[in-house]
Amino acid sequence: MIKLPATSVLASALAFGQIAATLPAGAELSIRLRTPVSSNASKPEQPVEAVTIAPVVDGHRILLPAGAVVKGTIVAATPSDKTDQRASVKLAFTEIGGAKAKTRLLDVDNAREHVDAAGQIIGILASETLAARIDQGINKVAERNAGLAGILEAARSAVISAQPSGEIKYEPGVELKIALQEAVRWEGPLPPAPELWPISNTDELVKLVHAQPFQTMAENPRKPSDITNLMFIGTEEQLRQVFEKAGWSGAHQKNAASVMETVRAIAELRGYKEAPMSTLLLDGRRSDFDFQKQNNTFAKRHHLRVWRRQDTFQEKPVWVSSSTHDIGIDFSQENRTFIHVIDPQIDRERGKVVSDLLFTGGVRSLALVERPDAPRKSRNATGDSIETDGRMAVLVLQ
C-alpha cells in the first residue's frame, strides 16, 4: 500500500493562489536561519531572518507552507569573556509570513548549547570540554613532576590543536524550532513549491520496496543494526546534488587522519561536518555514500548511509538508505570506544530527510510504502532501541 506522507501535502496541493489559515497557540515551526547569529558579534535589535523548511499541517490542510519568511531581532547577546562565564543569545521572532507573532525558541538543531525555559540559548563553558579537563589534569601533575607534565603537554598538543571556545556562533543554514505563544492569523500567496507528480505502476514499486532488506548489519562484530527506511530513485549525480543543496555533507573515509580529527572534535566539543561513520553492510556490501548534517558538535548529527541496488525502476537506478539521528555520545564498555546514541524514533529522521529534500525542489515524486513484515521494534549494533512504523519513504529525484 502506498500513502502520501504529511510532509508532501504542500507540494501536492498545487495551489499557488492565496492561502489563509489560523496557526494555533503551541504550533511548532521548523525554521532555517538566513542571517548569522553570534554571542560576541550580534547586537541588540539587530534583525534576524529565517525561513520555514517544512509545512505546518492539520491533517491534509495546510496551515503554513514551507518557504514562509520568519523575521525577528536579537534581544540580547552576551559573550563568554571569562572561563567561568557562559555566552548567551536571546532571539525574538515576531513576524511569520508578514503576520505579527509571539514566539518562543524551543531548540537549536544539533547544537552543543541548550535552550532554557525562557527561550534563551545558553553556551557551554570552555572548562567543560575534555580538552580543558586534560589541561587541568596536566597542571596537577606539574605540581608534583614537571618533567612528566612536559611530556603529557607535548602529547596533548599533538592531538588537540586549538583551545576550546565557549562562544555561540551560528551561520546561515542552522536550523531552529520555535513555538507560537499566541494564535496567528496568516494569509498570503503560497511561495513557489515543487510540483509532485504521481508515480505510475505503483504495484511494481510496492514489489520493489518489499524486495529490499529490512535491516543492515554491522561489520565488526557482525550484528543486526539500522533499519532501512528510505529509497531514492535517480542517478548518482542527482543524489549527490540534492543532498548538497539540502545542506548535507559527505563523510570522510575512516583512516588515521579522520579518526584523529574525530578525537579532536570530541575533545574540543565542536563539530566535524565530514566525520567518518562506522561501517554497516547491506547484503554484505558497504555503503556507496554517507551523508550527514551537523551544526557545531560531533555529538549530534543527522546521518544516513546509501547503498546502490541492482534493481532499476522505470530505467532509473535505485538506492536504499538507513537514516538515524545521533543525539549524544556515550562510552561503550563492550566496544571499548565512544559511540553515538540515537533517537529511537527513527521515523522522525525519515521525515527530516524527506522534508529537507522536498525543500530543495529536487524531488519529482514521493510515496510512503507499507512494509507489513518490517520489524517495528529492534536494536542497532550498539544496543540502542529502534522504533518505527516500518514504512519506507520513496523519493523519485529530478
C-alpha positions, -999 to +999 in steps of 0.1 A: +000+000+000+012+035-009+004+066+011+014+103+006+034+115+036+021+145+055+053+163+046+042+163+009+008+179+015+020+214+005+038+202-027+009+180-038-017+207-033-006+226-064-024+257-052-004+288-059-030+314-051-038+330-018-039+309+014-053+319+047-052+299+080-050+303+117-020+288+134-030+277+169-010+287+200+015+260+207+021+252+170+058+243+164+077+256+133+109+243+119+130+272+105+164+278+090+185+308+096+193+332+068+214+355+088+243+347+112+239+349+150+268+352+174+272+359+211+302+381+206+292+398+173+254+402+173+239+434+188+205+440+204+178+450+179+198+436+150+174+420+125+174+382+121+157+363+093+148+327+088+125+306+065+102+277+073+116+244+060+086+222+065+049+229+062+027+231+092-003+209+085-035+198+102-045+165+087-044+173+050-049+211+054-020+234+051-017+259+079+016+274+068+037+264+038+074+257+037+092+288+024+074+313+045+097+341+057+102+345+095+116+377+109+128+388+143+156+406+162+184+399+186+171+407+221+204+402+238+239+387+231+264+381+259+299+369+250+319+344+271+345+369+283+357+346+312+363+309+315+335+307+341+310+329+322+286+313+297+278+330+265+241+335+257+218+348+229+182+357+231+162+358+199+126+371+193+109+360+161+079+384+158+067+381+122+057+350+102+048+354+066+041+390+072+018+384+102+027+396+137+036+367+160+047+360+195+071+330+197+095+312+219+126+294+208+124+257+217+156+241+203+186+247+181+191+215+160+223+196+167+237+223+189+262+218+218+243+247+235+209+243+252+178+264+252+164+273+287+127+276+297+127+313+287+139+305+251+174+318+257+204+300+241+229+291+268+265+284+258+290+259+272+319+266+295+353+261+278+363+244+311+336+217+305+354+203+274+375+172+275+405+193+263+401+216+293+399+187+317+431+173+302+448+206+308+436+206+344+450+171+349+484+181+334+485+211+357+480+189+387+508+166+375+531+196+371+528+203+408+545+170+415+565+162+384+574+190+359+592+166+336+562+142+332+539+172+328+560+184+299+558+151+282+520+150+287+517+186+274+536+177+242+513+147+237+483+168+243+495+194+218+500+168+192+463+157+195+444+189+204+453+218+181+430+246+194+418+260+226+380+253+230+357+283+227+325+289+246+311+314+221+279+308+203+283+311+166+255+301+142+260+306+104+231+308+079+217+273+075+215+265+112+180+251+120+158+261+149+124+251+163+101+278+176+066+276+191+037+301+189+027+316+222-004+330+207-026+321+177-016+337+145-038+345+115-017+341+085-026+348+049-008+354+017+004+339-016+020+304-014+057+305-020+069+286-051+067+250-043+079+219-062+052+201-082+050+164-072+039+140-099+021+107-092+042+075-095+030+053-123+030+015-119+026+015-081+023-023-080+058-026-094+070+000-068+055-019-039+071-052-051+105-034-054+102-020-018+092-053-004+122-070-020+147-048-001+164-060+031+148-046+063+180-043+083+217-035+079+245-054+095+275-041+115+308-051+100+326-059+133+312-075+152+286-089+129+253-077+145+220-065+131+219-027+131+199+001+115+166-004+098+163+007+061+136+034+058+144+054+026+146+047-011+159+071-037+153+066-075+176+086-097+211+090-109+242+093-088+246+129-098+210+137-088+215+120-055+247+140-047+232+173-059+200+171-039+218+163-006+244+190-012+216+215-020+198+204+013+230+213+033+242+177+039+279+168+038+296+137+026+316+117+051+354+112+050+368+077+048+378+062+081+416+065+083+442+078+107+437+114+098+399+113+101+400+094+133+424+119+148+401+148+137+372+130+153+392+128+186+399+165+184+362+173+177+352+153+208+379+168+230+372+203+219+334+198+219+330+211+184+316+200+150+332+179+123+309+181+093+326+153+073+332+129+102+336+093+092+309+068+100+311+032+113+308+006+086+274-010+081+267-037+055+236-043+034+236-077+017+273-079+027+282-047+009+295-014+024+275+018+017+282+036-015+276+071+000+273+085+035+256+119+042+253+139+074+241+172+087+258+187+118+258+221+135+286+227+160+291+194+178+301+160+167+279+145+194+248+153+174+241+148+137+215+137+112+231+110+092+224+082+067+241+056+046+231+048+010+235+016-010+232+012-048+209-017-055+209-040-086+173-031-093+161-002-115+127+015-115+115+030-148+150+026-161+165+047-132+190+035-106+176+025-072+193+034-039+183+022-004+192+040+028+190+038+066+187+071+084+191+078+121+197+109+143+227+109+167+217+127+198+247+122+221+279+103+228+285+076+253+313+052+262+307+016+253+322-009+277+316-037+252+333-019+223+358+000+245+352+032+225+330+062+223+297+055+204+268+077+193+234+073+210+205+076+185+169+088+188+149+056+189+120+071+169+137+067+135+105+078+116+113+113+127+146+111+109+129+097+078+106+127+079+135+150+083+152+137+052+120+139+032+114+175+043+149+186+036+150+171+001+115+184-008+126+219+002+153+218-025+128+212-053+149+182-064+121+156-058+097+147-086+076+121-069+071+109-033+054+079-017+053+061+016+051+023+012+038+000+038+060-030+048+039-053+069+068-077+077+093-050+087+102-051+124+085-024+144+109-027+173+146-036+172+181-027+184+211-014+165+246-030+168+255-009+198+223-017+217+202+014+211+164+008+208+148+014+174+110+020+170+093+026+136+060+021+118+080+000+093+072+021+062+097+031+036+097+066+020+104+066-017+117+097-034+120+100-072+146+126-079+148+150-108 
